[in-house]
Structures are given as structure tokens and as C-alpha cells.
Amino acid sequence: MIRRIRKYLPRAHWSIRWKLTIWISLLLGALFIVYNIVQYFVINEWLIVQEKQNIEKSMNEIESYLQEKEVSAAQIADNRSLITKLNQENQMIRILDQKGTALLEVTDRLPEQWVEPQTVQKRILITAWHYEDHLLIMRSPLMTTKFSGTIEIVTNLETTDKLSDMLLLVMFAGGIAAVGLSILGAFLLSRQFVKPIMTMNATMIQIQQKGLHERVDVPDQHDELSNLARMFNRLMDELELSFQQQKQFVEDASHELRTPIAIIEGHISLLNRWGKHDPDVLNESLDVSAEELKRLKTIVNELLMLSQSESGHIAVDTAVDLRQTVQHALTNVVQLHPAAAFDIDLEHLSGIEVEILPQHLEQILRILVDNAVKYSPLTKEIQVCGTRRDNDICIQVADKGMGIPREDLPFVFDRFYRVDKTRSREQGGTGLGLAIAERLVKRYNGKIFIDSREDEGTTVTILLPAYLPSERRQTETAHA
């Protein structure tokens, strides 16, 4: 039905407001028209039923009276006064003999020639038309011991028809008014509905012109449009934060890359001017340039790892034995720090499996152990232990180094953030390690925490979802 209506509507790019206005108006108009039609036919039928009941009542009274009096043909005319009292406006009462001859006829503004006399053997009720006049006719046989004939009652339904016409006219006028009011109401209602969308559109235009700080005013309601406005504001908050982080990342990356490039450029300029003729200066410049190139390569590799670590959740089909994987990873990491003393306790990880790629677990442990060793200049005692907490496994890497100031703890997972920038640079830090570790842990639905006190040491805790092999088999069976 809707598709058929659309064929007759002009193909124009209407706004949502006008679409809502048109469809709401059509719906309300259609409902009102259907209601009026049903109401008209019901009232009209009720009026006809009332006329039928009236004419039948009159017929019963006349028939009962004449039968009770046992009138003869000669006595029929003597009852004119009673018949006249029973006769109503626009009505005719006529009594016929068996041959159809009228013995008594009483009429009120209804010509007798409009209806031909007719005898019947049983009571009938019919409607007929005399040109534009609508007639209701009832005929009933009259049987007494002295007389046999027919009673005819004819009623002109002129008053009923006028009332029906007036009702139709009122309904038509009311229908036009209702359609007009429905159009006005639909327009106001659609404008109210579309207002939050228009507000969001205006806000988007302001965002395009002025920046990401603009927000939509959320109405004090709890409907779909207010929820949409809240969601839009949340998305804009996240988008603004993402842009700020991206901007900060570009600035930090540019700064980190500019420093080694500037150092290399300075030494090359020095060699180009006069240093290439001095072997000491040449060797020193080449050593510094090689060191800065190595640092530059490290920064680029870590930026690449950081980008890869932010690509979302990783689906791992098979689980690995956690103790063996951690032991193997620590073996590779410990070899890089022969001067450090390691205390490793992985007994509680026996028989526990975790869904993680071994190279990612090794990368996370390498970052944490490197930081622990790097920031423990005096006592290089590193503790690595693993336990199970409810449905998670817990891996902790602790040192007894310089610790992290409390005011710096909220920012240690930010990219390029370094607590002591001078010392970190001297030790080769880029400020990307913990950011990479955090993102890798989160990609496996894990969590990472840092607890640190200055001059006492730092403990990094990792929580990863884990389960026993029997639990995994039950899960696989349930999904099969």
C-alpha cells in the first residue's frame, strides 16, 4: 500500500520533517475518515431501526385493537378517530379488504397514490422510493371472525434522511478541520522530533568550522533521541581525545626523531668542515653517529610495534602452557642482563594454560625486565613470580631500584613519557616500552598495574585470563 502511494508522490528530496508531516497527516486523516464512515453508517442504521420499531409498534397496537373488537368490514370506518391518533407525522395508515380496496385511509402529508394498495398473507417490511422520497412500508394481515384484510402503514423517512444528510455534512466539515489540524499537529510534532537531529547537524557544522570541542545539548529526557545525543557527545569526547593523543604522539615522535637526526647532522657537518682530517674527531663522530642511528632504529621499531599493538583484540585458537612459555621467555631475557640477579618462582603456574602468542608474552616480559634492570643502578635484584587469582593468572616483575614518584604514576603508560628524561636518554630509553606492554596486555583482555615507591622499588603486575586444561575441554565441548 505504501509503495503504491509513493508512486503518486512527486520524487523530491524531502526533509525528514516533511516526510514525517506527510505520513502522520495521511495516517491521521485516513483514521479519521474511516472512523467517520463507520460512525455515519452506524448512526444511519440506528435511525432506520428506530423507525422500524416505531412502525411495528403502531402496527401491533392497531392489529390488537381491531382483533379485540372483532370488527366487521362495515365497522372499520368507525375506528377513524383511533387510527388518526395512532398515525404519526409523514405517515399513512390504510386498511384493505381481501380485494385490495381501501376501507379506511388516514394520512399526514403523504399522498395515497405514492403507494399502491397490496394485500399480503404474512407481515412484511420493505423500503421503497418515490422519486426522491424514501418510504418505509409495513403490511400485515388482519384476521377476525367477521373480517379478513390487510393493514398498511407507510412512513416517509424524510426527517431521518435529512438528519443523515446533516450528519454527513457535519462529519465532512469535521473531517476537513481534522485533516487540517492533523497536518498542523504533524508538522509541530515532526519539528519536535527532528529538533535534536537538527541540533546535532548544527553542532557538526560548528565542529567542522571551529574544532572538536563543541557538544550537543542533551534534553532532559530518556528517549531514543536523547540517547542518540548522549552517544554523539561520548563519541565526540573519544574522538577529541584520540585527536589530542594523535597530535601529542606526532609531536613526541617528531621530537624524539629530531634529536638523533640533529646529532648526526651536527657530526656530519663537523666532519665536512675539518674533522675528517683529524682521526680522533673522525672516530668520535662516527661512533656517536652510529650510536644515534642505532637509537633512531630502535625508536622506529618501537613505533612500529606500538602501532601493531593497537590493532585490536587477537583471536588465538590454541592455548599454551604458561609455565613453559614464561620460563622460555625469561631464559632469553635473562641472558641479556648477565649482571642482574634474578629470583624466579613459577611453581604456581604449573598446569595452567593461557591464550597468548609466545612472542608477545616474551616481548611484554622483556620490556618489564629491561625497565627493572635499567632503573636499578645499585641493587640489580629482580624478582619474577607467577600465581593464580580466581580466573586469572598473575605475573609480577619487581625490582629494588629508584622507584617512580607518585605524581608520575598516572602517566607511565603514556607514549614517550619518561620520569627522568635525562637519565632515561642516557640509558637508551624511548618512553614507549610500557605503552607497548599495556596495549599488548589489553589485546588479550588482560590488565596491567604498577605499584612503586621512590627509593624502594617498583612492582609491575600483569593479569591474563587463564584456565586449567580440563576447563578448556569443557568450553570446547560446550561450543561444539
ZALUM-140344 format. One record per residue (C-alpha): residue in three letters; z, y, x. Coordinates in Angstrom, 1 decimal. Example, Ala and Ser with C-alpha at 12.3 -4.5 7.8 and 13.67 -1.06 7.14 Angstrom:
<recs>
REC   resn       pz       py       px
REC    ALA      7.8     -4.5     12.3
REC    SER      7.1     -1.1     13.7
</recs>
This chain:
<recs>
REC   resn       pz       py       px
REC    MET      0.0      0.0      0.0
REC    ILE      1.0      2.4      2.8
REC    ARG     -2.2      1.6      4.7
REC    ARG     -4.3      2.4      1.6
REC    ILE     -2.5      5.8      1.1
REC    ARG     -3.1      6.6      4.8
REC    LYS     -6.9      6.2      4.3
REC    TYR     -6.9      9.1      1.9
REC    LEU     -4.8     11.4      4.0
REC    PRO     -6.6     13.7      6.5
REC    ARG     -6.5     12.4     10.0
REC    ALA     -4.5     15.2     11.7
REC    HIS     -1.9     15.3     14.4
REC    TRP      1.1     16.0     12.2
REC    SER      4.6     16.5     13.5
REC    ILE      7.4     14.1     12.7
REC    ARG      8.9     16.8     10.4
REC    TRP      5.8     16.9      8.2
REC    LYS      5.4     13.2      8.2
REC    LEU      9.0     12.8      7.0
REC    THR      8.4     15.5      4.4
REC    ILE      5.3     13.9      3.0
REC    TRP      6.6     10.4      2.9
REC    ILE     10.0     11.4      1.5
REC    SER      8.3     13.6     -1.1
REC    LEU      5.9     10.7     -2.1
REC    LEU      8.8      8.3     -2.3
REC    LEU     11.0     10.6     -4.4
REC    GLY      8.0     11.6     -6.6
REC    ALA      7.0      8.0     -7.2
REC    LEU     10.5      7.0     -8.1
REC    PHE     10.9      9.9    -10.5
REC    ILE      7.5      9.2    -12.1
REC    VAL      8.3      5.6    -12.6
REC    TYR     11.8      6.5    -14.0
REC    ASN     10.3      8.9    -16.5
REC    ILE      7.6      6.4    -17.6
REC    VAL     10.2      3.8    -18.2
REC    GLN     12.5      6.3    -19.9
REC    TYR      9.8      7.5    -22.2
REC    PHE      8.8      4.1    -23.4
REC    VAL     12.4      3.0    -23.9
REC    ILE     13.2      6.1    -25.9
REC    ASN     10.0      5.9    -27.9
REC    GLU     10.6      2.2    -28.7
REC    TRP     14.2      3.0    -29.7
REC    LEU     12.9      5.7    -32.1
REC    ILE     10.4      3.2    -33.7
REC    VAL     13.2      0.6    -34.0
REC    GLN     15.4      3.2    -35.8
REC    GLU     12.5      3.9    -38.3
REC    LYS     12.0      0.2    -38.9
REC    GLN     15.7     -0.3    -39.6
REC    ASN     15.7      2.7    -42.0
REC    ILE     12.7      1.4    -43.9
REC    GLU     14.1     -2.1    -44.0
REC    LYS     17.4     -0.8    -45.3
REC    SER     15.7      1.1    -48.1
REC    MET     13.6     -2.0    -48.9
REC    ASN     16.8     -4.2    -49.2
REC    GLU     18.5     -1.6    -51.5
REC    ILE     15.6     -1.3    -53.9
REC    GLU     14.9     -5.1    -53.9
REC    SER     18.6     -5.9    -54.5
REC    TYR     19.0     -3.3    -57.3
REC    LEU     15.8     -4.4    -59.2
REC    GLN     16.7     -8.1    -58.9
REC    GLU     20.2     -7.5    -60.1
REC    LYS     18.9     -5.6    -63.2
REC    GLU     16.4     -8.3    -64.0
REC    VAL     13.8     -5.6    -64.8
REC    SER     10.6     -6.3    -66.5
REC    ALA      7.2     -4.6    -65.9
REC    ALA      7.9     -2.2    -68.7
REC    GLN     11.3     -1.2    -67.3
REC    ILE     10.0     -0.5    -63.7
REC    ALA      9.1      3.1    -64.6
REC    ASP     12.6      3.7    -66.0
REC    ASN     14.0      3.5    -62.4
REC    ARG     12.1      6.5    -61.0
REC    SER     15.3      8.6    -60.5
REC    LEU     16.9      5.9    -58.3
REC    ILE     13.7      5.4    -56.3
REC    THR     13.4      9.1    -55.9
REC    LYS     16.9      9.3    -54.4
REC    LEU     16.2      6.5    -52.0
REC    ASN     12.9      7.9    -50.9
REC    GLN     13.1      9.9    -47.6
REC    GLU     11.1     12.7    -46.2
REC    ASN      7.4     11.9    -45.4
REC    GLN      7.8      8.6    -47.2
REC    MET      6.2      6.9    -50.2
REC    ILE      7.7      4.1    -52.3
REC    ARG      5.4      2.2    -54.6
REC    ILE      5.9     -0.9    -56.9
REC    LEU      2.9     -3.0    -57.7
REC    ASP      2.3     -5.8    -60.2
REC    GLN      0.6     -9.0    -59.3
REC    LYS     -2.8     -7.4    -59.7
REC    GLY     -2.0     -4.6    -57.3
REC    THR     -1.7     -2.0    -60.0
REC    ALA      0.9      0.7    -59.2
REC    LEU      3.6      0.7    -61.9
REC    LEU      5.8      3.2    -60.1
REC    GLU      5.0      5.6    -57.3
REC    VAL      7.3      8.1    -55.6
REC    THR      6.1     10.1    -52.6
REC    ASP      7.2     13.0    -50.4
REC    ARG      4.3     14.8    -48.7
REC    LEU      2.5     11.6    -48.2
REC    PRO     -0.8     11.2    -50.2
REC    GLU     -1.0      7.9    -52.0
REC    GLN     -4.7      7.5    -51.1
REC    TRP     -3.8      7.2    -47.4
REC    VAL     -2.7      3.6    -48.0
REC    GLU     -4.4      1.2    -50.4
REC    PRO     -2.1     -0.9    -52.6
REC    GLN     -1.8     -4.5    -51.5
REC    THR      0.3     -7.4    -52.8
REC    VAL      2.0     -9.9    -50.5
REC    GLN      3.7    -13.3    -50.8
REC    LYS      6.2    -12.6    -47.9
REC    ARG      7.7     -9.5    -46.3
REC    ILE      5.6     -7.9    -43.6
REC    LEU      6.0     -4.8    -41.5
REC    ILE      2.9     -3.2    -39.9
REC    THR      1.8      0.1    -38.3
REC    ALA     -1.5      1.9    -39.2
REC    TRP     -3.3      5.1    -38.5
REC    HIS     -4.8      7.5    -41.0
REC    TYR     -6.8      9.7    -38.6
REC    GLU     -4.1     11.4    -36.5
REC    ASP     -1.1     10.3    -38.7
REC    HIS      0.9      7.3    -37.6
REC    LEU      2.2      5.2    -40.5
REC    LEU      4.8      2.5    -40.7
REC    ILE      4.2      0.2    -43.7
REC    MET      6.6     -2.5    -45.1
REC    ARG      5.6     -4.7    -48.0
REC    SER      8.0     -7.2    -49.7
REC    PRO      7.5     -9.5    -52.7
REC    LEU      9.8     -8.7    -55.8
REC    MET     10.6    -11.7    -58.0
REC    THR     12.8    -11.6    -61.1
REC    THR     12.9    -13.7    -64.2
REC    LYS     10.8    -11.1    -66.0
REC    PHE      8.7     -9.6    -63.3
REC    SER      6.7    -10.6    -60.2
REC    GLY      5.1     -8.0    -57.9
REC    THR      5.3     -6.2    -54.6
REC    ILE      7.4     -3.3    -53.2
REC    GLU      5.6     -1.0    -50.7
REC    ILE      7.3      1.6    -48.5
REC    VAL      5.1      3.8    -46.3
REC    THR      6.7      6.2    -43.8
REC    ASN      4.8      8.8    -41.9
REC    LEU      6.1      8.8    -38.2
REC    GLU      5.0     12.4    -37.7
REC    THR      8.5     13.5    -36.8
REC    THR      9.0     10.6    -34.4
REC    ASP      5.7     11.2    -32.8
REC    LYS      6.4     14.9    -32.4
REC    LEU      9.7     14.1    -30.8
REC    SER      8.0     11.6    -28.5
REC    ASP      5.4     14.3    -27.6
REC    MET      8.1     16.8    -26.9
REC    LEU     10.0     14.3    -24.8
REC    LEU      6.8     13.6    -22.8
REC    LEU      6.2     17.3    -22.3
REC    VAL      9.8     17.8    -21.1
REC    MET      9.5     14.9    -18.8
REC    PHE      6.2     16.1    -17.4
REC    ALA      7.7     19.6    -16.7
REC    GLY     10.8     18.0    -15.2
REC    GLY      8.6     15.8    -13.1
REC    ILE      6.7     18.7    -11.7
REC    ALA     10.0     20.5    -11.0
REC    ALA     11.4     17.3     -9.5
REC    VAL      8.4     16.9     -7.2
REC    GLY      8.8     20.5     -6.1
REC    LEU     12.5     20.1     -5.4
REC    SER     11.8     16.8     -3.6
REC    ILE      9.3     18.5     -1.4
REC    LEU     11.8     21.3     -0.6
REC    GLY     14.6     18.8     -0.1
REC    ALA     12.4     16.5      2.0
REC    PHE     11.4     19.5      4.2
REC    LEU     15.0     20.6      4.7
REC    LEU     16.2     17.0      5.2
REC    SER     13.4     16.3      7.7
REC    ARG     14.2     19.5      9.6
REC    GLN     17.8     18.5      9.8
REC    PHE     16.8     15.1     11.1
REC    VAL     14.3     16.4     13.6
REC    LYS     16.6     19.2     14.9
REC    PRO     18.3     17.1     17.6
REC    ILE     14.9     15.9     18.8
REC    MET     13.6     19.5     18.9
REC    THR     16.7     20.5     20.8
REC    MET     16.1     17.7     23.3
REC    ASN     12.5     18.8     23.6
REC    ALA     13.5     22.4     24.3
REC    THR     16.1     21.1     26.8
REC    MET     13.4     19.1     28.6
REC    ILE     11.2     22.2     28.8
REC    GLN     14.2     24.1     30.3
REC    ILE     14.7     21.2     32.7
REC    GLN     11.1     21.4     33.7
REC    GLN     11.4     25.2     34.3
REC    LYS     14.9     25.6     35.6
REC    GLY     16.1     22.3     37.0
REC    LEU     18.2     19.2     36.1
REC    HIS     21.4     21.0     35.3
REC    GLU     20.5     21.6     31.6
REC    ARG     22.0     19.4     28.9
REC    VAL     21.6     18.8     25.2
REC    ASP     24.3     20.0     22.8
REC    VAL     25.7     16.8     21.2
REC    PRO     26.5     17.3     17.5
REC    ASP     30.0     16.3     16.3
REC    GLN     28.7     13.2     14.5
REC    HIS     28.4      9.5     15.0
REC    ASP     24.9      8.6     14.1
REC    GLU     21.8      7.4     15.9
REC    LEU     20.5     10.9     16.8
REC    SER     23.9     12.0     18.3
REC    ASN     24.0      8.7     20.2
REC    LEU     20.5      9.5     21.5
REC    ALA     21.6     12.9     22.6
REC    ARG     24.6     11.4     24.4
REC    MET     22.4      8.8     26.1
REC    PHE     20.0     11.5     27.1
REC    ASN     22.8     13.5     28.7
REC    ARG     24.0     10.4     30.6
REC    LEU     20.6      9.7     31.8
REC    MET     20.2     13.3     33.0
REC    ASP     23.6     13.1     34.8
REC    GLU     22.4      9.9     36.6
REC    LEU     19.0     11.5     37.3
REC    GLU     20.6     14.7     38.7
REC    LEU     23.0     12.6     40.8
REC    SER     20.1     10.5     42.0
REC    PHE     18.1     13.6     43.0
REC    GLN     21.1     15.1     44.7
REC    GLN     21.6     11.8     46.6
REC    GLN     17.9     11.6     47.4
REC    LYS     18.0     15.2     48.7
REC    GLN     21.1     14.6     50.7
REC    PHE     19.6     11.4     52.1
REC    VAL     16.4     13.2     53.2
REC    GLU     18.4     16.0     54.8
REC    ASP     20.7     13.5     56.6
REC    ALA     17.8     11.3     57.6
REC    SER     15.9     14.3     58.9
REC    HIS     18.9     15.5     60.9
REC    GLU     19.6     12.0     62.4
REC    LEU     15.9     11.6     63.3
REC    ARG     15.6     15.1     64.7
REC    THR     18.4     14.7     67.2
REC    PRO     16.9     11.8     69.3
REC    ILE     13.4     13.3     68.9
REC    ALA     14.7     16.7     70.2
REC    ILE     16.4     15.0     73.2
REC    ILE     13.3     13.0     74.1
REC    GLU     11.2     16.2     73.7
REC    GLY     13.5     18.1     76.0
REC    HIS     13.4     15.5     78.7
REC    ILE      9.6     15.2     78.5
REC    SER      9.3     18.9     78.7
REC    LEU     11.6     18.9     81.8
REC    LEU      9.5     16.2     83.5
REC    ASN      6.3     18.0     82.6
REC    ARG      7.6     21.2     84.2
REC    TRP      9.0     20.0     87.5
REC    GLY     11.3     16.9     87.0
REC    LYS      8.5     14.4     87.6
REC    HIS      8.6     15.3     91.4
REC    ASP     12.4     14.6     91.6
REC    PRO     13.1     10.8     91.5
REC    ASP     16.7     11.4     90.3
REC    VAL     15.7     13.6     87.5
REC    LEU     12.8     11.3     86.6
REC    ASN     15.0      8.2     86.4
REC    GLU     17.7     10.0     84.4
REC    SER     15.2     11.4     81.9
REC    LEU     13.6      8.0     81.5
REC    ASP     16.9      6.4     80.9
REC    VAL     18.0      9.0     78.3
REC    SER     14.6      8.8     76.6
REC    ALA     14.8      5.0     76.4
REC    GLU     18.3      5.2     75.0
REC    GLU     17.3      7.7     72.4
REC    LEU     14.2      5.7     71.5
REC    LYS     16.4      2.7     71.0
REC    ARG     18.7      4.8     68.8
REC    LEU     15.7      6.0     66.9
REC    LYS     14.5      2.5     66.3
REC    THR     18.0      1.5     65.1
REC    ILE     18.1      4.3     62.6
REC    VAL     14.6      3.4     61.3
REC    ASN     15.6     -0.3     61.0
REC    GLU     18.8      0.6     59.2
REC    LEU     17.0      2.9     56.8
REC    LEU     14.6      0.1     56.0
REC    MET     17.5     -2.3     55.4
REC    LEU     19.2      0.3     53.2
REC    SER     16.0      0.6     51.1
REC    GLN     15.8     -3.1     50.8
REC    SER     19.4     -3.4     49.9
REC    GLU     18.9     -1.1     46.9
REC    SER     16.2     -3.1     45.2
REC    GLY     18.5     -4.7     42.6
REC    HIS     20.1     -8.0     41.9
REC    ILE     18.9    -11.1     43.8
REC    ALA     18.4    -14.3     41.9
REC    VAL     19.4    -17.3     44.2
REC    ASP     18.5    -20.7     42.9
REC    THR     20.8    -22.7     45.3
REC    ALA     24.3    -22.2     46.4
REC    VAL     25.5    -22.5     50.0
REC    ASP     28.8    -23.9     51.4
REC    LEU     30.8    -20.8     52.0
REC    ARG     32.9    -22.0     54.9
REC    GLN     30.0    -23.3     56.9
REC    THR     27.9    -20.3     56.2
REC    VAL     30.7    -17.8     57.2
REC    GLN     31.5    -19.9     60.3
REC    HIS     27.9    -19.9     61.5
REC    ALA     27.6    -16.2     60.8
REC    LEU     30.7    -15.4     62.7
REC    THR     29.7    -17.5     65.6
REC    ASN     26.6    -15.4     66.1
REC    VAL     28.5    -12.1     65.6
REC    VAL     31.4    -13.0     67.9
REC    GLN     29.0    -13.7     70.8
REC    LEU     28.0    -10.0     70.6
REC    HIS     31.6     -8.9     71.4
REC    PRO     33.0    -11.1     74.2
REC    ALA     35.7     -8.5     75.0
REC    ALA     37.3     -8.8     71.5
REC    ALA     39.9    -11.3     70.4
REC    PHE     39.2    -12.9     67.1
REC    ASP     41.6    -14.7     64.8
REC    ILE     39.5    -16.6     62.2
REC    ASP     41.1    -18.5     59.3
REC    LEU     38.6    -20.1     56.9
REC    GLU     40.6    -23.2     55.7
REC    HIS     40.9    -21.9     52.2
REC    LEU     37.1    -21.7     51.8
REC    SER     36.6    -25.5     52.1
REC    GLY     34.5    -27.0     49.3
REC    ILE     33.6    -23.6     47.7
REC    GLU     30.0    -22.6     47.1
REC    VAL     28.6    -19.1     46.7
REC    GLU     25.1    -17.9     45.7
REC    ILE     24.0    -15.7     48.5
REC    LEU     21.3    -15.8     51.2
REC    PRO     22.9    -16.7     54.5
REC    GLN     21.1    -13.9     56.4
REC    HIS     22.6    -11.3     54.0
REC    LEU     26.1    -12.7     54.4
REC    GLU     25.6    -12.6     58.2
REC    GLN     24.4     -9.1     58.0
REC    ILE     27.4     -8.0     56.0
REC    LEU     29.9     -9.7     58.4
REC    ARG     28.1     -8.2     61.4
REC    ILE     28.4     -4.7     60.0
REC    LEU     32.1     -5.2     59.3
REC    VAL     32.9     -6.8     62.6
REC    ASP     30.8     -4.3     64.6
REC    ASN     32.8     -1.4     62.9
REC    ALA     36.1     -3.2     63.6
REC    VAL     35.4     -3.6     67.3
REC    LYS     33.8     -0.2     67.6
REC    TYR     36.8      1.7     66.2
REC    SER     39.4     -0.4     68.1
REC    PRO     39.2      1.2     71.5
REC    LEU     42.5     -0.1     72.8
REC    THR     43.5     -3.3     71.0
REC    LYS     40.4     -5.2     70.1
REC    GLU     42.1     -7.8     67.9
REC    ILE     40.0     -8.7     64.9
REC    GLN     41.2    -10.9     62.0
REC    VAL     38.8    -12.7     59.7
REC    CYS     40.2    -14.8     56.8
REC    GLY     38.9    -16.2     53.6
REC    THR     40.8    -17.1     50.3
REC    ARG     40.0    -17.8     46.7
REC    ARG     41.2    -15.4     44.0
REC    ASP     40.6    -16.8     40.5
REC    ASN     36.8    -17.0     40.1
REC    ASP     36.1    -15.0     43.2
REC    ILE     36.2    -15.7     47.0
REC    CYS     37.9    -13.1     49.2
REC    ILE     36.8    -12.4     52.8
REC    GLN     38.8     -9.9     54.8
REC    VAL     38.0     -8.3     58.1
REC    ALA     41.0     -6.5     59.6
REC    ASP     41.5     -4.5     62.9
REC    LYS     44.3     -2.6     64.6
REC    GLY     42.2      0.4     65.5
REC    MET     42.3      4.1     64.9
REC    GLY     42.1      3.8     61.1
REC    ILE     40.5      6.2     58.6
REC    PRO     42.1      9.4     57.3
REC    ARG     42.9      9.2     53.6
REC    GLU     40.7     12.2     52.7
REC    ASP     37.7     10.4     54.2
REC    LEU     38.2      7.0     52.4
REC    PRO     36.2      8.0     49.2
REC    PHE     33.1      8.8     51.3
REC    VAL     32.9      6.0     53.8
REC    PHE     30.2      4.2     51.7
REC    ASP     28.0      7.3     51.6
REC    ARG     24.9      7.2     53.7
REC    PHE     25.1      8.8     57.1
REC    TYR     28.8      9.6     56.6
REC    ARG     30.9      9.3     59.8
REC    VAL     34.6     10.0     60.0
REC    ASP     34.5     11.2     63.7
REC    LYS     30.9     12.3     64.2
REC    THR     31.1     13.0     67.9
REC    ARG     32.8      9.7     68.7
REC    SER     30.6      7.7     66.3
REC    ARG     27.5      9.1     68.0
REC    GLU     28.8      8.3     71.5
REC    GLN     29.4      4.7     70.2
REC    GLY     25.9      4.4     68.7
REC    GLY     26.9      4.7     65.1
REC    THR     24.4      5.9     62.4
REC    GLY     26.7      6.1     59.4
REC    LEU     24.5      3.6     57.5
REC    GLY     26.4      0.3     58.1
REC    LEU     28.9      0.4     55.3
REC    ALA     26.4      1.8     52.9
REC    ILE     24.1     -1.2     53.6
REC    ALA     27.1     -3.6     53.3
REC    GLU     28.2     -2.1     50.0
REC    ARG     24.7     -2.4     48.4
REC    LEU     24.2     -5.9     49.6
REC    VAL     27.5     -7.0     48.1
REC    LYS     26.7     -5.3     44.8
REC    ARG     23.4     -7.1     44.7
REC    TYR     25.3    -10.3     44.4
REC    ASN     27.6     -9.0     41.7
REC    GLY     30.4     -8.6     44.2
REC    LYS     32.8     -5.8     45.2
REC    ILE     34.0     -4.3     48.5
REC    PHE     37.2     -2.3     49.2
REC    ILE     38.7     -0.6     52.2
REC    ASP     42.4     -0.1     52.9
REC    SER     43.1      1.9     56.0
REC    ARG     45.9      3.9     57.7
REC    GLU     45.5      6.2     60.6
REC    ASP     46.6      4.7     64.0
REC    GLU     47.4      1.4     62.2
REC    GLY     44.1     -0.2     61.4
REC    THR     41.6     -0.9     58.7
REC    THR     41.1     -3.9     56.3
REC    VAL     37.8     -4.4     54.5
REC    THR     37.9     -6.8     51.6
REC    ILE     34.8     -8.5     50.0
REC    LEU     34.9    -10.3     46.6
REC    LEU     32.0    -12.5     45.7
REC    PRO     31.6    -14.8     42.6
REC    ALA     32.2    -18.4     43.6
REC    TYR     32.9    -21.9     42.2
REC    LEU     33.5    -25.5     43.1
REC    PRO     30.5    -27.8     43.2
REC    SER     31.8    -29.6     40.1
REC    GLU     31.8    -26.2     38.3
REC    ARG     28.2    -25.7     39.3
REC    ARG     27.1    -29.0     38.0
REC    GLN     28.8    -28.3     34.6
REC    THR     27.0    -24.9     34.5
REC    GLU     23.6    -26.5     35.3
REC    THR     24.2    -29.2     32.7
REC    ALA     25.0    -26.6     30.0
REC    HIS     21.8    -24.7     30.8
REC    ALA     19.6    -27.8     30.9
</recs>
